[in-house]
């Protein structure tokens, strides 16, 4: 018997077909060539069966997929405000404009305009951070894990760093605080137990090799019941008395108190600095609402040591991050303006009646197979664990589609709409859908229901 794979077309022959050759007018030859080869190999892997849609259509579809960027804008309809998988904090308009402005040409990234000589990118956000927080000095790197790594290397390398067992957290991507500490060159010394750590545990662990006492805010989980932990001021006091440094890994970087909107339990940057620790570490792309960045604040000598550490060069921020972060921070000079213009803060503090109005508009535009129901949103991003925000959801209940199938069709839309499944129904949460995107969401939903 003849193997059907022997009848597969040759690459050159398929490339010469008029419909395939026509693709070369709109796409690079290398891309079309790869699409042809991939299409043939796919058929070979399926025992030589020709594509059901035909060779020309299969190649054209493959070209379109290859030409589409891998990183795409999506609409977050999940109600999780800081959705790590969806890029966490969307930027304020002013921050987006700042990135575009800097991207268009050259900039004074490391050039001192006043002196006409080389400058430092580390100075770009420093003064603004000092102004807003009252810290003596500040340093910005590319993310919070990088900031923690630099601080541990600068303040505890070749010595011991003491931390509570209850604070040895695992962060996103299965990275763990002990692993970060090990890479820094500091030796981890665990004290206390998972649920209870006392001041005497820290005091008993300090030796002549102790370089640092570390406090880690448990931002992405809660420990309840029979618990005890040592406060940052107490840890700072023990460190000062024993001649060691103190570091507070704050996590989310909350600059505004959100208690008036029912969000409590997350320490603010001001509270962390007031504790008296030598340095504070937090993220720029979580509750602060800016780009991915790691921010170090604290005493002048501690931050100077971090700035001089060789790792600081390896994790430095680029011009786009610094432009977006500086512009985001500038909004905090007017707290009310920051709350309105920084998307994360706006979504977390929005009146639920406004959310209901958007839900009604979306349901009306979707039409059939939908209704409005009460529900809950989440903060996400390892911030305010356990907190629930009242919201209104647009619930979809088509008779002919399973929830998984409908959710898949929404993800395949243009633009992709990321929904969630609750109570065996696909739901859309307007809290995280921008007003300008409501029409697009409705269009994608209607197309998914009719497909």
C-alpha positions as CSV (number, residue, x, y, z in Angstrom):
1,X,0.0,0.0,0.0
2,X,1.1,3.5,-0.7
3,X,1.8,5.7,2.3
4,X,-0.5,8.8,1.9
5,X,2.3,10.9,3.3
6,X,4.1,10.3,0.0
7,X,1.4,12.3,-1.8
8,X,2.0,15.5,0.3
9,X,3.0,18.5,-1.9
10,X,6.5,19.7,-1.9
11,X,7.2,23.0,-0.2
12,X,8.3,24.7,-3.5
13,X,5.2,23.4,-5.3
14,X,2.8,24.7,-2.7
15,X,4.6,28.0,-2.5
16,X,4.2,28.4,-6.2
17,X,0.4,27.9,-6.2
18,X,-1.2,31.3,-7.2
19,X,-3.3,31.7,-4.0
20,X,-0.3,31.0,-1.8
21,X,2.1,33.1,-3.9
22,X,-0.3,36.0,-3.6
23,X,0.4,36.0,0.1
24,X,3.9,37.2,-0.6
25,X,2.6,40.6,-1.6
26,X,1.4,41.3,1.9
27,X,3.8,39.2,4.0
28,X,7.6,38.6,4.1
29,X,8.7,35.5,2.2
30,X,10.2,33.9,5.3
31,X,6.9,34.1,7.1
32,X,5.0,32.5,4.2
33,X,7.6,29.9,3.8
34,X,7.3,28.9,7.4
35,X,3.5,28.8,7.1
36,X,3.8,26.4,4.2
37,X,6.3,24.1,6.0
38,X,4.2,24.1,9.2
39,X,1.0,23.3,7.2
40,X,2.7,20.4,5.4
41,X,4.2,19.1,8.7
42,X,0.8,19.2,10.4
43,X,-0.6,17.1,7.6
44,X,2.3,14.7,7.9
45,X,1.7,14.3,11.6
46,X,-1.9,13.4,10.8
47,X,-1.0,10.5,8.5
48,X,-0.8,12.6,5.4
49,X,-4.4,13.8,5.5
50,X,-4.9,17.0,3.6
51,X,-6.3,20.0,5.5
52,X,-10.1,19.8,5.6
53,X,-10.4,23.5,4.5
54,X,-7.9,22.9,1.6
55,X,-4.2,23.7,1.3
56,X,-4.6,27.3,0.3
57,X,-6.9,28.1,3.2
58,X,-4.8,26.3,5.7
59,X,-1.6,28.1,4.6
60,X,-3.5,31.5,4.7
61,X,-4.8,30.8,8.2
62,X,-1.3,29.8,9.4
63,X,0.1,33.0,7.9
64,X,-2.5,35.1,9.7
65,X,-1.7,33.3,13.0
66,X,2.1,33.8,12.6
67,X,1.6,37.5,11.7
68,X,-0.4,38.2,14.7
69,X,1.6,39.5,17.7
70,X,1.9,37.1,20.6
71,X,1.2,39.9,23.2
72,X,-2.3,41.2,22.6
73,X,-4.6,43.6,24.4
74,X,-7.5,41.7,26.1
75,X,-10.6,42.8,28.0
76,X,-10.7,41.8,31.6
77,X,-14.2,40.9,32.5
78,X,-13.3,38.7,35.4
79,X,-13.7,41.3,38.1
80,X,-10.2,40.6,39.4
81,X,-8.7,44.1,39.5
82,X,-5.0,43.1,39.7
83,X,-5.1,40.1,37.5
84,X,-1.5,38.8,37.3
85,X,-2.1,36.7,34.2
86,X,-3.6,39.7,32.4
87,X,-0.7,42.1,33.2
88,X,-1.9,43.4,36.6
89,X,-2.3,47.2,36.7
90,X,-3.6,49.0,33.6
91,X,-1.8,52.4,33.4
92,X,-3.3,55.8,33.8
93,X,-3.7,57.8,30.5
94,X,-0.9,60.2,31.6
95,X,1.5,57.3,32.2
96,X,0.7,55.8,28.7
97,X,1.2,59.1,27.1
98,X,4.6,59.5,28.9
99,X,5.8,56.1,27.6
100,X,4.7,57.0,24.0
101,X,6.5,60.4,24.3
102,X,9.7,58.8,25.5
103,X,9.5,56.0,22.9
104,X,9.3,58.4,20.0
105,X,13.0,59.5,20.2
106,X,15.9,60.1,22.4
107,X,15.7,61.1,26.1
108,X,17.8,62.2,29.0
109,X,17.7,58.8,30.5
110,X,21.3,59.0,31.7
111,X,22.2,62.6,30.8
112,X,22.3,65.6,33.1
113,X,20.9,68.5,31.0
114,X,22.1,71.1,33.5
115,X,25.7,69.9,33.5
116,X,25.9,68.6,30.0
117,X,27.4,65.4,31.2
118,X,26.5,61.8,32.1
119,X,23.7,61.5,34.7
120,X,22.0,58.6,36.5
121,X,18.7,57.0,35.7
122,X,18.4,56.3,39.4
123,X,17.7,59.9,40.0
124,X,14.7,60.1,37.8
125,X,12.0,59.0,40.3
126,X,14.0,59.5,43.4
127,X,13.0,63.0,44.4
128,X,9.3,62.3,43.7
129,X,9.4,59.2,45.9
130,X,11.1,61.1,48.7
131,X,8.6,63.9,48.4
132,X,5.6,61.6,48.5
133,X,6.7,59.3,51.3
134,X,9.2,61.3,53.4
135,X,11.8,58.6,53.0
136,X,15.4,59.7,53.1
137,X,16.3,58.0,49.8
138,X,14.8,55.8,47.1
139,X,15.8,53.4,44.4
140,X,13.8,51.9,41.5
141,X,14.6,48.6,39.9
142,X,12.7,46.3,37.5
143,X,10.4,44.5,40.0
144,X,9.9,43.8,43.7
145,X,11.7,40.5,43.7
146,X,14.7,42.2,42.2
147,X,14.5,45.0,44.8
148,X,14.4,42.3,47.6
149,X,17.3,40.5,46.0
150,X,19.4,43.7,45.8
151,X,18.5,44.7,49.4
152,X,19.4,41.3,50.8
153,X,22.7,41.3,48.8
154,X,23.6,44.8,49.9
155,X,22.6,44.5,53.6
156,X,23.1,40.8,54.4
157,X,25.5,39.1,52.0
158,X,27.9,36.6,53.7
159,X,25.9,37.0,56.9
160,X,22.6,35.8,58.4
161,X,19.2,37.1,57.7
162,X,16.5,36.3,60.3
163,X,12.9,35.8,59.2
164,X,9.8,34.2,60.7
165,X,8.7,30.8,59.3
166,X,5.2,32.2,59.0
167,X,6.5,34.8,56.5
168,X,8.5,32.5,54.1
169,X,5.9,33.0,51.3
170,X,5.8,31.7,47.8
171,X,5.2,34.5,45.2
172,X,4.0,34.2,41.6
173,X,5.6,31.7,39.3
174,X,6.5,29.3,42.2
175,X,9.4,31.6,43.4
176,X,9.9,31.5,47.1
177,X,11.4,34.0,49.5
178,X,14.0,31.4,50.8
179,X,15.2,30.9,47.2
180,X,15.5,34.6,46.6
181,X,17.4,34.9,49.9
182,X,19.8,32.1,49.0
183,X,20.6,33.8,45.7
184,X,21.5,37.0,47.5
185,X,24.3,35.3,49.4
186,X,22.6,35.7,52.7
187,X,22.1,32.7,55.0
188,X,18.5,32.2,56.0
189,X,17.8,31.8,59.7
190,X,14.2,30.8,60.4
191,X,12.5,31.6,63.7
192,X,9.2,30.8,65.3
193,X,6.6,28.5,63.8
194,X,4.2,28.7,60.9
195,X,1.4,30.3,63.0
196,X,3.2,31.9,65.9
197,X,6.4,33.9,66.2
198,X,7.3,36.0,69.2
199,X,9.8,38.8,69.9
200,X,11.9,36.5,72.0
201,X,12.4,34.3,68.9
202,X,14.1,37.1,67.0
203,X,16.1,38.2,70.1
204,X,17.4,34.6,70.6
205,X,18.4,34.2,67.0
206,X,20.6,37.3,66.7
207,X,24.3,36.4,66.8
208,X,27.5,38.1,65.7
209,X,26.8,36.8,62.2
210,X,23.4,38.4,62.0
211,X,23.3,41.1,59.3
212,X,19.6,41.6,58.8
213,X,16.2,41.1,60.3
214,X,13.5,40.7,57.6
215,X,9.8,41.3,58.0
216,X,7.6,40.0,55.1
217,X,4.0,41.1,54.8
218,X,1.8,38.1,54.0
219,X,0.0,39.9,51.2
220,X,-1.2,36.9,49.3
221,X,-2.6,34.7,52.0
222,X,-4.1,34.9,55.5
223,X,-3.2,33.0,58.7
224,X,-6.1,32.9,61.2
225,X,-6.9,31.3,64.5
226,X,-4.1,30.7,67.1
227,X,-1.6,33.1,65.7
228,X,1.0,35.6,66.7
229,X,3.5,37.8,64.8
230,X,6.0,40.4,65.6
231,X,5.4,43.9,64.4
232,X,7.7,45.9,62.1
233,X,8.5,48.5,64.8
234,X,9.6,45.7,67.2
235,X,11.8,44.0,64.6
236,X,13.4,47.4,63.8
237,X,14.1,48.0,67.5
238,X,15.8,44.6,67.9
239,X,17.9,45.2,64.8
240,X,19.0,48.6,66.0
241,X,19.9,47.3,69.4
242,X,22.0,44.5,68.0
243,X,23.7,46.5,65.3
244,X,21.9,44.8,62.4
245,X,19.9,46.2,59.5
246,X,16.1,45.8,59.2
247,X,14.1,45.3,56.0
248,X,10.3,45.3,55.4
249,X,9.0,43.5,52.3
250,X,5.7,45.3,52.1
251,X,4.5,43.7,48.9
252,X,1.8,45.7,47.2
253,X,2.8,49.3,47.7
254,X,-0.3,51.0,49.0
255,X,0.2,54.8,49.0
256,X,-3.4,55.7,49.7
257,X,-5.5,54.4,52.7
258,X,-8.4,52.6,51.2
259,X,-10.2,52.0,54.5
260,X,-13.0,54.4,53.6
261,X,-13.9,52.0,50.8
262,X,-13.9,49.0,53.1
263,X,-10.4,47.7,52.2
264,X,-8.4,47.2,55.4
265,X,-5.5,45.2,56.6
266,X,-3.0,46.2,54.0
267,X,-0.2,48.4,55.5
268,X,0.5,51.6,53.7
269,X,4.0,52.7,52.6
270,X,3.8,55.5,55.2
271,X,3.1,53.0,58.0
272,X,6.0,50.8,56.9
273,X,8.4,53.7,56.9
274,X,7.1,54.9,60.2
275,X,8.0,51.6,61.8
276,X,11.6,52.6,61.8
277,X,13.0,49.8,59.6
278,X,16.1,50.7,57.5
279,X,14.5,49.9,54.1
280,X,11.1,49.0,52.6
281,X,10.5,47.1,49.4
282,X,7.2,47.1,47.4
283,X,5.8,46.8,43.9
284,X,5.0,49.5,41.4
285,X,2.4,47.5,39.5
286,X,0.0,46.4,42.2
287,X,-1.9,48.8,44.5
288,X,0.3,51.7,43.5
289,X,-1.2,51.3,40.0
290,X,1.9,51.9,37.9
291,X,4.2,49.8,35.7
292,X,6.1,46.7,36.8
293,X,8.8,48.0,39.1
294,X,10.5,47.3,42.4
295,X,10.8,50.3,44.8
296,X,13.2,50.6,47.7
297,X,12.7,53.3,50.2
298,X,14.5,54.0,53.5
299,X,17.4,55.4,55.3
300,X,20.1,57.1,53.2
301,X,22.9,54.7,54.1
302,X,20.8,51.6,53.5
303,X,19.6,52.8,50.1
304,X,23.1,53.9,49.2
305,X,24.4,50.4,49.9
306,X,21.7,49.0,47.6
307,X,22.5,51.5,44.9
308,X,26.2,50.5,44.9
309,X,25.5,46.7,44.9
310,X,26.4,45.1,41.6
311,X,23.0,43.4,41.3
312,X,21.4,46.9,41.1
313,X,22.8,47.2,37.6
314,X,21.5,43.8,36.6
315,X,17.9,44.6,37.6
316,X,17.8,48.3,36.6
317,X,14.6,49.7,35.1
318,X,14.3,50.9,31.5
319,X,13.2,54.3,30.2
320,X,9.6,53.2,29.6
321,X,9.2,51.9,33.2
322,X,10.7,55.1,34.6
323,X,8.6,57.4,32.4
324,X,5.3,55.6,33.4
325,X,6.3,55.3,37.1
326,X,7.3,59.0,37.4
327,X,4.0,60.1,35.8
328,X,1.9,57.8,38.0
329,X,3.7,59.0,41.1
330,X,3.1,62.6,40.1
331,X,-0.7,62.0,40.2
332,X,-0.4,61.2,43.9
333,X,0.4,64.8,44.6
334,X,-3.4,65.2,44.5
335,X,-4.8,62.1,46.2
336,X,-8.3,62.6,44.8
337,X,-7.0,63.0,41.3
338,X,-4.9,59.8,41.8
339,X,-8.0,57.9,42.9
340,X,-9.9,58.9,39.8
341,X,-7.2,58.7,37.1
342,X,-5.3,55.7,38.2
343,X,-7.4,52.8,36.9
344,X,-6.6,50.4,39.8
345,X,-7.7,52.9,42.5
346,X,-10.7,53.9,40.5
347,X,-11.9,50.3,40.1
348,X,-11.3,49.6,43.8
349,X,-13.2,52.6,45.0
350,X,-16.0,52.9,42.4
351,X,-19.5,53.2,43.7
352,X,-21.4,50.0,43.2
353,X,-24.4,51.9,41.6
354,X,-22.2,53.0,38.8
355,X,-21.1,49.4,38.2
356,X,-24.8,48.4,38.1
357,X,-25.5,51.1,35.5
358,X,-22.7,49.7,33.3
359,X,-24.0,46.2,33.9
360,X,-27.5,47.2,32.7
361,X,-26.0,48.9,29.6
362,X,-24.0,45.8,28.8
363,X,-26.9,43.4,29.3
364,X,-29.2,45.6,27.1
365,X,-26.6,45.5,24.3
366,X,-26.0,41.8,24.6
367,X,-29.8,41.2,24.6
368,X,-31.0,37.6,24.8
369,X,-29.6,34.9,27.1
370,X,-28.4,37.4,29.7
371,X,-29.4,38.9,33.0
372,X,-28.0,41.0,35.8
373,X,-27.2,39.3,39.2
374,X,-25.4,40.4,42.3
375,X,-21.9,39.2,42.8
376,X,-18.4,39.9,44.1
377,X,-15.2,41.2,42.7
378,X,-11.6,40.6,44.0
379,X,-8.6,42.8,44.4
380,X,-6.1,40.2,43.2
381,X,-2.4,40.5,42.7
382,X,-1.7,39.2,46.2
383,X,-3.3,42.3,47.8
384,X,-6.0,42.4,50.4
385,X,-6.4,38.6,50.6
386,X,-9.9,37.4,51.3
387,X,-11.4,40.8,50.6
388,X,-14.6,40.8,48.5
389,X,-16.1,43.8,46.7
390,X,-19.8,44.0,46.0
391,X,-20.6,44.2,42.3
392,X,-23.2,43.5,39.6
393,X,-22.6,40.8,37.0
394,X,-24.0,40.1,33.6
395,X,-24.7,36.4,33.6
396,X,-24.9,34.6,30.3
397,X,-27.1,31.5,30.0
398,X,-27.3,30.2,26.4
399,X,-29.3,27.0,26.1
400,X,-27.0,25.4,23.4
401,X,-23.5,26.1,24.8
402,X,-21.6,24.8,27.8
403,X,-19.9,27.4,30.0
404,X,-16.5,26.2,28.9
405,X,-17.4,26.4,25.3
406,X,-18.8,29.9,25.6
407,X,-15.8,31.1,27.6
408,X,-13.5,29.7,24.9
409,X,-15.4,31.6,22.2
410,X,-15.1,34.8,24.2
411,X,-11.4,34.3,24.5
412,X,-11.2,33.8,20.7
413,X,-13.0,37.1,20.0
414,X,-11.6,40.2,18.6
415,X,-10.7,41.6,21.0
416,X,-10.4,38.6,23.4
417,X,-12.8,38.8,26.3
418,X,-11.6,37.0,29.5
419,X,-14.7,36.1,31.6
420,X,-15.1,33.8,34.6
421,X,-17.4,30.9,35.4
422,X,-19.5,31.2,38.6
423,X,-22.3,28.8,39.6
424,X,-21.9,27.0,36.3
425,X,-22.6,30.2,34.3
426,X,-20.3,32.5,32.4
427,X,-20.4,36.0,34.0
428,X,-19.0,39.4,33.0
429,X,-18.0,41.8,35.8
430,X,-18.2,45.5,34.6
431,X,-16.0,46.6,37.5
432,X,-12.9,45.7,35.4
433,X,-14.4,46.5,32.0
434,X,-13.6,50.1,30.9
435,X,-16.6,52.1,29.7
436,X,-15.1,52.5,26.3
437,X,-14.9,48.7,25.9
438,X,-18.6,47.9,26.7
439,X,-19.6,48.0,23.1
440,X,-16.8,45.7,22.0
441,X,-17.6,43.2,24.8
442,X,-21.3,43.1,23.7
443,X,-20.3,42.6,20.1
444,X,-17.9,39.7,21.0
445,X,-20.6,38.1,23.3
446,X,-23.3,38.3,20.6
447,X,-20.9,36.7,18.1
448,X,-20.1,33.9,20.5
449,X,-23.7,33.2,21.2
450,X,-24.6,33.1,17.5
451,X,-21.6,31.1,16.3
